[in-house]
Amino acid sequence: MTRSRLLHALTFAMVLIAAGGHSATGWAQNFTKNVVVTPQVRAELLAFAPQGVPVGQPEAAAKKQPVWVGLQLAHKPEWHTYWKNAGDSGLPTSLEWTLPPGVIAGDIAWPVPKKIPIGSLANYGYEGTVLLPVPLTITPDFKPTLTSNTLDVKLKASWLVCRKECIPEEGEFAIQIPLKGSTALHAEAFETAFKAQPRPVMGSVAGILPDSQIQIDGNLLRFSVQGLPVELRGKTLDVFPETTEVIETAATPRQAWNGAEWTASIPLAPQRLNSPSVMPVVLGHGGQGWRTELKVLGTWPKVQSGPGAVGSAGALTAAAAPGSQVSGSAASLGLALLGALLGGLILNLMPCVFPVLAIKVVGFTRHANDRRAHRLSGLAYTAGVVASFVALGALLLALRAAGEGLGWGFQLQSPGMVAALAALFTLIGLNLAGVFEFGNFLPSGVASLQARHPVADSFLTGVLAVAVASPCTAPFMGASLGLAVNLPAAQALAVFATLGLGLALPYLAASFVPAVARALPRPGPWMNTFRRLMAFPMFATVVWLVWVLGQQTGIDGAGALLALLVGGAFVVWTLTLTGASRTWLASLSIAAFGLLTLGIGPNVLRMVDPEPMAATTGRWQPWTPGKVDTLLAAGQPVFVDFTAAWCVTCQYNKKTTLADAGLLADFDARKVQLLRADWTRRDPAITAALAALGRNGVPVYVLYAAGKPPVVLSEILSVGEVRAALAGL
């Protein structure tokens, strides 16, 4: 039995399939143009250079003559996007520029927003049409060629557009600005945006007003601002803090004028996360704004998280929360490493890991009397697991840094990767069952690779273990990974490496403990029976993977994969034949398999419309962005199940704890709305919601109640834990 070449080839194939699928999707979505239109928004990239592009001027002179570009968002009625501080929910619009060398993009010159109430909450954002201008500085390093007539500007933008529900959208834009002459076609739009820019409050020194301040008074912030325009005196002002999650956004400030001094009292947010020493604030009235930075005097009250607010991994989740001041501390890193080690150990108990452990058990029996082979195999397997976790973590961090909304387990959100794993486990299962031996149809040099390179074989088995085990989050693991993605890269990769060490540790320890080898039965005929028995965990895994694919591509995709697996198995069998029958039958089967792949293969990769799958009946309703806030505003508690078809722990909890009749009756008695957020396929909105909870994978279970912090429960859920959380409503 040889698997080394098989594992080499198919691991490489899985990487290619996953990369190809991602690239193809990106290409389809990233077709560059100047205007992107969705059912909610018309987005257009505009340029404004009334004095032309200052090519060849000194940098100081160029800064005085910026070239302006901007993304204009025209919202359909009732829809809105967000300011730099989105308020109680939402995300600000993000702009990523691609510019020629020597051209530097500044920050967004945010116009004054408006306050958008949503039940008991409030957001800061824009309705109607808004332009987000950005200055481009043309430095002396910008040196166009003699044949260049334009300044080429490219933009990748992403925005969250909301009504009662929220939809993440993105687009790629390109525009060419003439190097000779001026550009002022959209002068009116830019002039309107410039007038909506907050002006500095008079009398400030380096942006800070010496006679103005914020005083902390218990759970209130008392504002005192001087230097505002005379025409504002006696008028009510809107308050827009640039620092997020400090004040109660929906509260109406109690404000007054004492001559030239404006004062206001605003309550602190119940879930305050930030404690700044200086607060930049925009004060608005009638669509105009005035900006200042106010010193904060006094002592911030201790942030209250509430009992049980972060579940069994409370410290880890709190450390991972956005804005946490200790996220990079040694203490939080230590907790993350400990959680990752425990999570990796518990992964060995997850059903998705059983097939790989079966392969290693077969390896144990093969080396029962060879301690040195045991140790080398254990070290190689550990190296494969740790290296794969680090590589997968590095890929996740890199893609997230590039703006991709990904979370842990993202590889199984790709139908191509799921199909490749199903094919791999089918072949391994057939091999273990004795249907074929590679030595029957491969050259002897290739067929003996496993015997000649057992260390490489063990290493690749570790790689395979990570491919199927990584989506199976376990206790402590979710919070650790949520924290990891917010740590510096080196610390984050250390968490991923520790997670891999935890997964490999039992086998590594067994490899170095002679008692384990002595406990194994002596080699004999029983090994052949045991080998065939181990084929059935492989086939069970294939069933699970086909079901996962069906959640992504529908019944047609699952059916196509089953047909291809059967066809592939037939091809493998024909290659084990001998004589003339092998020649003509194998050739015919390969040709037929190729035609079958061309005919139905695209169904395996084609995502179906998620709406039919999102529809649920009875108590459970589909989660959508903003739905929790809407229900809370109506006074209804909410329980959210963040789940995925490929998450075995999720399915276990769904069939046990969350199906308990008594617990469901408790939900009904307390009028708790049950929502299910399905992360089987990539969903940036769910990824963002998980990140806001300090998590990066599923399962995650959250109980929300108006005026209280969310309660994050354990990944392996119990009826008692949920009832205890319900008792706190």
N, C-alpha and C positions, 0 to 999 in steps of 0.2 A: 504494500500500500504506500503510495507516494503522493504527497500533497504539495511539496515545495514549489514545483513549477506552476501548479494550479493556483496556489495562493499568490505567487509572484504575478502571474499574468492577470488574474481577475482583480487583484488589488489595484494594479495599474489601470485596468479597464474601468473600474469603478470611479477612480479619480478622473479619468478622461470623460466619462459619461456625466459626472456631476459638474465638472468644469464646463463641458460643452453645453449642458442644459442651462447653467447659469449665464453663460455668455450669450446664448441664443435669446434668452429672455431679456437680458439687458439690451441686446441689439434691437429687439422689437419695440422696447419701451423708450429707447433713447434716440429715436429719429429726430434730428435737429431741425428746428424751424423757429420762426419769430413769434408765432402765436400758438398757444395751446388752449383749446376750448373743451370744457367738461360740462356736464349738465348743471353744475353749480357755479362755475367761475370761467371768465374769459381772462387769460393771462397773456400779457404781451411785453416784450422787452423793448424799451424806448431809449433813445439817445438824445442828448442836448449839449451842443458845443457851439454856442453863438459866436464865439471868437476863434473858432477853429481848433485844431489839435496843435498844441505848442511843441512842435518837434524841434530839438536842438537848443532849447532855451535852458538857462541855468535852473537848477532844481528849485531855488527860492522863487524865481519868476514863474515856473511851471505850477507851483502850489497855489499861486494867486489866480491861475487860469485853469481850473480843473475841467476835465471833460466829465459830464454827468451821464450816467446810465441808470436805469431803474426798471423794476418790474411793476407793471400796472396790473392790478387785480380788480376786475369788474364783477362784483358779486350779484348773483340772482337774488330776487327779493327773499328776505328772511334768512339768508345765509351770511356768515361772517368768517373772517380770519383774525389772527391774533397779533397783538403788540409784543414788544420785547419781553414784558412781563405779562403772561397770558391771564393771570388771575387765579381763580380756583381750579380751573381746568384748561386744557388746550395746550398748544405748542406754538411758539413764534415761527414765522416764516424764515426759512434758511436759504441763503444764497451762496453758491460756490462758483467762483469765477475761474475761467481759463483765459489768461492774457499773455500777450507777447512779452519777452524779456524787457525790463525797463519800465513796465507799466504796473502800477500798484493800485489796488482797489482799497478804498477806505471802508468804514463801517456804514451800515444803513443809517441814513438820516431819518429816523422814525417820526412820522407826523404824530400830532396829538391824537390819542385814541378816544374812544367813547366807552363808557361803562355799560356793559350788556348784562342785565339781570337774568338769571336762570333759576327760578324758584327761590330758595333760600341762599343761593350762591350768586356769584357775579364774575364776569370775565372782563378783560380789557381787549378791545379789538376794533375792527373796521367793518363797516357795512357800505353798501353802494360801491363807489369806485375810489380806490386809493392807489397812490403811486409811492413806491418805496425807493427813493433816490440813493445813489451811491456815487461818491466822487472818485474819479480815476486820476491819479497823479502821473504825469508823463515825465519821467526822469531823463537825464542826459544819456542813460544807458539804452534808451529806446532808439534803435538805429534801423529804420526800415530800409529795405533794398531799393535800388534805383527804380525797379519795376513795380514796387509796392505803391498802391494808390489809396489803400484803406487801412484802418486800424481794426483788426478782427477781434471781436469780443464774443466769448462763449459763456453761457451760464447754465448751471444745473440748479434748479430751484425745487424746493419741497415746501408744501404748506398743508395745514390742517383746516379744512373748511367745515363749519358746523351749522346746524339749525337745531333741531332736537336731537338729531344724530350727527355724528362726525365722520368725515371721510378723508383719509390721508391721500394727497395727490402730489404729483411731481411732473416736471417737464424739463426738457432741454431746449435751449434757445441759442440763436446765433444772430449777430448783427455786424454789419460793416459800416464803419464811420469814415467818411472821406478825409484824407489827410490834407487836402487842399480845399479851402472854402469852409463855410460854416454849416452847422446842422441845427436847425431851430424849428423843424416841422411840428414838434410837440411842445413848443414853448409854453403854451397855456397850461398844459398838464403839470409841467415842472414848476412854473410860477405858483400854481395853486399848492403844490406840495411844499415849496419853500415857505409860503405864507403860513402853512400849518406846522412849521418847525417850532419847537419850544425855544423861546428867547431867554437868555440869561437874566436872572433877577439883578437889578441894579445894586451896586455897592458890594459885590462879591469880590473876594480876594482868592485867586486861583480856584474859582468856582464855589468857594465856601463863604457864606455870609457870616461876618464876625458877630453880629447882634442877633442872629437867628439860630434856633436850635430845636431839638426834640428832647423832651424830658420824659423818662420812664416813670410812670406813676402806677405801680401795681401791674394790672393787666391792661393799662391804657398807655397810649403814646400821646403826649401833649405837644402839639406843633406851635411854634412861634416864629413867624416870618415877617421880616421888614424889607423894604425896598421894592415892593410891588407897585405897578403903575397906579397913579391916582385914580384913573377911571374905574379901577376894580373895587375901590372902597365901598363897602356896604353890600357887595354882591356875593352870592354863594359860589364857591369854587369846587371843582372836581379835583380829587387827589389821586395821582397815579404814581405810586412808588416803583422805582426801577428794580429794587431788590425784591425778589420773590418770597412768598410764604412768610411774611412778617405780620401784616395787618389782616383784620377780618375784612375781606374784599367787599362783601355784600353790605357791610355796615354803613349807615349814613353818618358822616362826621358831624359832631356838634361843634359849630364854628361861630366865630364872632369877630368883629373889628373893634379894636381899641385905637382910634386914630389911624395912624399909618401901619399899625401892627395887626396882622391877621393871625388868629389863633384857632386851633381845632383840637378836638379830642377824638381819637380813633381806637377802638379796642384791638388788642392783639389777636392774631389768629389762634383758634383752639389747637391747631396742629402746627404751630410755628416751628420752622426748621432753622431759620437764620437769625443771628444776633449781631448785626453790623455796628461798627463804631461810627460810621458815616453813612447816611442814607441819601442817595440821589432821588429827588422827587420832582415830578412835573405837576404844576398846578394849572388847571384848564378852566376856560370859560368861553362859551360861544365859538368853539372850534379853534381857539387860539390857546397857546400855552406858554408858561414861564418855568424854567428849570433852575434848580438850585441844589446844592449838596449841604445837608444839615448834619452837624455834629450831634451825636446821641449821648445824652448825659444820664447817669444813673446806672443801676445794675439790672441786667436782664433777668426776669424770673426764669427759674429752671423749667426746661422743656418737659412737659408731662406726656408720656406715651400711653398711660392708662394700663391697668392690669390685663395681662394676656394679649396686649396689642400686637405683639410680634410672635406669638405662638411659641413652640418649643425651641426655636432657634432665635430667641428674642434678641440677644446681644448681637448676633451676626446680622440680622435684618436691620436693626437700628443703625449699626455701623455702615451698612450699605445704602441707607436712605439718602436721597439727593440732599445735598447741602450739609451733610454730617461733617462736623469739624474734626472727627477722629478717624475718618475713613482711611487715611494713610498711616495711622499710628502703629506702633509695634504691637499694641494690645489687640487691635482689630485684625492685624495680619496674623497674629498667633491664633486667634479664634477661627479665622478663615482656614488656616492650615489644619487645625485640629478637626474642624468640621469636614474638610475635604478628605482627610485620612479616614475618619469614621464613615463618611459617605462612600468612599471607595471600597472599604471592607464590606459594608452592607450590600453593595452592588453584587457581590458574589452570591447573594441570596435571591436576586432578581431572576425571574424566569427567562428573560431575554439573554442572560449570560450562560444558562445551562448548556446550550449546544457547544459553545467554545470550551467550557469546562469538561465536557464529554471528550473532546479531542485531546485535552491534556491528560485525562484519566487513561486514555488509550496509550498515551506516551509514557505514563507512569508504569504501566504494565510491561511495556517494551523494554524499559531500563531498570526493571525491578532489582537486579543484582549489580548494577553499575552505578556506584555512588558518584563517580566523577561525571558521568553522563547526566545524572540527575542534576547536579549542581550547575553544570554548563547550561542545561536546558532551562533551569529556573532563572538563571541570570539573563539569558537571552530573551525569555518570555517577558521578564520584568522590564528589560530595556525596550522591547517592542511596545509594551503597554505605556510606559512613561513617555517615550519619544512620540508616540501617536497622540497622547493626550496633550502634550506640549504643542505639537504641530497643529492639532485641531483648535486648541485655545488661541494660538498665534493667528491662525486663519480667521477665527471669529473676531478677535480684537482688530485685525487689519481691516476686515470688511465693515465692522461697525465704525471704525475711524474714517472710512471712506464714505460713510453715510448710509450704509445698508442697515435696515431694521431687522437684525438677526438675533436669535437667542440660542441657548444650548439645545442641541438636538436638531439644529437646522438642516443637517445632512439628510435626515429622514423626511424633510419637507420637500425633497426633490424626488419626483417619480422615477427618474433615471437611476438614482442611487438605490431606491427601494427595489426596483426590478433587478439591478445588478446583484444585490445581496440575495434576492430570491434565487437567481440563477446559480450563484456560488454555493448556497446551502443545498440546492438540489443536486449539484454535482458531487459535493462532499457526501451527501446522504446515499446516493447511488454507489459511490465508491466504497463506503463503509458497509453497505448491504451486500457487497460482492457482485453487483451487477456488472462491473467492469474493473479492470486493473490497468493502470497506465502502462505497465510494462508490456501489455499485449499489443499495443499499437504505437508506442513511442520508441524512438531510438534508445538503445540500452544506456547511453551516456546521459540522456535526459531522464529516463525512468529511474535511474539510480541517484538522482540529485538529493533526495531526502537522506539516503544512507551516507552520501558523501558530505552533505552539509546539514547535519541535524541542528546546528546552532541557528542557521538561517531559517530553518523550518520553524523552530520555536519562536524566533523573533517575529516572523510573519503571522504566527498564531496569535501573538500579542496584539499585532495590528488589527487582526480580524476581531479580537475581543473588544477593542475600543470601538470599532465600526458599529457593532450591534449593541454594546452595553451603554455607550455614552448617553443616549436619550433616556435611559431608565434612571431618573433622579430618585434619590433615597433620602431618608431623614438627615438633616444637617447639610446635605449637598446643595440644595436649592439656594439657601442663604449664602453659603460660601461662594458659589458661582456668581450670585448677584453682586456680592462684594467684589469679587475678583475683577469683573469688567470695569469697575470704577477705580481700581488701584493702578499705580504706575505699572508699566508693562512688565518689568522684571519681577515685581511682587505678584502680579496676576499669573504669570507663567509658573511661578513657584507653587501657587495654589493648584494649578492644573497638574503639575508634576506630582504633587503630593496626592492628589486624587488618583492618579495612575498607580502610585506606589501602594495605596490602600487596596486597590483592586488586585494587584499582583502579589501582595504580601502573603496570603495564605499559601499559595503555590511555591513562592520563594522560600518560605519557612520550611515547608514540607520537603523541599529539595535538599535542605541542609540538616534535616533531622533524620538520623539513621533509623529511628524507630518506625517511621512511616514506611520506609522501604522494606524493613523486616516484616511489617504487618501485611504486606501484599502477598497474595498467593503466588506460588511458583509458576513460571511460564508453563503452558500446556494447552491442550485442545480447547479448554474453556475460553481462552483469549479470542478464538475465532468467533465463538458464540457472542461474547461480550462486544466484540467489534460490530457485529451485525445489529445487536441491540441498540448501540449508540447511534445507528442511522435514524431511529425514530425521533429523537429530539431535533435532528436536522429537518425532517419533513414537517414536524410540528411548527418549527420556525418559519418554514416556507408558507404554511397555511396562514400564519399571523401576518407575514409580509404581504401576501396577496390581499388579505382583508384591509391592511393599511392602504395599499395602492387603490383599492376600491373606494375608499373614502376620499381620495384625491382625484381619480380619473373616472369614477363611476363604474357601473357594471360592465361596460364595454372595455374599459381599460383592464379590469381584473380578468375578464374572460380572455382577452388577447394575451395577457401574460401567461395564463394557464395553458393556452394553446401553444405558445412559444416554448414553455417549459417542457411540455410533452414532446413537441417536435425536436427540441434540443436533446432530450433524453434518448429519443429514437436515433438521432445522428450518432450519439456516443455509443449506443449499442451496436450499430452497424460497423463502427470502427473496430469493434472487438472480434468481428468475424474473420475468417481466414479464406484463402483461395479466391476463386472467381466471384463468389457471392459477395465478398467484401468489396471487390472492385466496383461491380455494377450497382449493388444495393447502397453502398455508402455514397457513391457519386450521385445517385438518384435522390437519396435522402438529403444531402447537402444542398442540391439544387432546389428541391422542394422547400427546404427550410428557409433558403434565401428568398424565394418568392413569398412565402408566408410572412416573413419579416417585413418585406416591402409592403405587403397588403394590409396587415393589421398592426404592425409595429408602432406606427404613429399613435394609435389609440392608447398605448401604454404611457406615453409622455404627455398626452393632451389633457390638461386640467378641465374639469367640467365646471359649470356654473355652480358656485357655492350655495346659492339660495335654496335649492331643494334640500341640501344636506343641513342647512342651518335651521330649517323648519322643524320645530319640536311640538309635541302635544303634551297636554296635561299640565303638571306643575312647572316643568322646566321650559324656559323660553330662551331664545338666542340672545347672547350679549352683543350689544353694539355700543360704540363710543358715545358717551353722554347719557346712556340709558340709566346708569346708576344714579347720576346726579338728578335726573328727572324724577325717578322714583323716590329718592330721599327728600326732594323738595315737596313731594306729595305726602310726606310723613310715613313712608313705607320702608321698613328694613329690607335689606337685600343681601342674599348669599350668592356668591359667584364661584363657580367651579371652572377654573382655568385647566383645560384638559387637551389631550390629543390622542388620536387613534393609535399611534405608535408608542404611547406611554403605557407600559404594562401596569405600573402602579396606579395610574389613573383609572384603568379599566377595573382593577381589583376594587378600588374604593367605590367606583360607580355601582358595581354589582353587589357590594356588601353594605357598607355604612350608609351610602347615599340612597340605597334602596330599602333601608330599614323602615317598616311600616310605622313603628312608634315614633321614630325621628321625623318622618314626613308629617305625621299628625302634629308634632310639636311645631314644625314650621308653619303649618296651617293655622294652629291656634294663635300664634303670634303674628300672623299675617305677613310672613316673610316671603318676598318674591325671590324665586329661584332662577338664576341665570346661568347659562353654560357658554363659556368662551372657548370655541373649538380652534385650536392652534395646529391642527393636523397639517394644514398648508400654511405657507408663509403669510402672515398678517401683521403689517407694521403697527396697526392700532393696538393689537393685543400685545405685541412686543413692547410698545411704549407703556401700556398699562402695567405689565409685569415689572418693567424697569422702575416705574414710579413706586412700586411696592418693595423695591430692593431685590427683586428676583430676576433670574435669567432663564428659567426653564419651568417645566410643568412636572408634577401637579402643584397647583397653588389654590388654596381655599381661603376665601376672605368673607367676613361678615361685616357689613356696613350698617350704620345707624346714624340718623341725623344728629349732628352736634357732637359726635364721638369719633375718636380715631378708629380706623379700620382694624379689625382683629384678624391677623393672619394665622391660620391654624397649621397643624403638622401635615407633612406630606403623606404619611401613612395615617389615615384618619380613623378616629374611633367615635362611636356614638356618644360616649361619655364626654369627650372633649367638645363636640359640637353642642351638646346640651348645656355644658358649663358656659360656653360662649353665649348661647341664647339666654341664659339666666341673667346675663349682664345687660340685656336690652332695657 
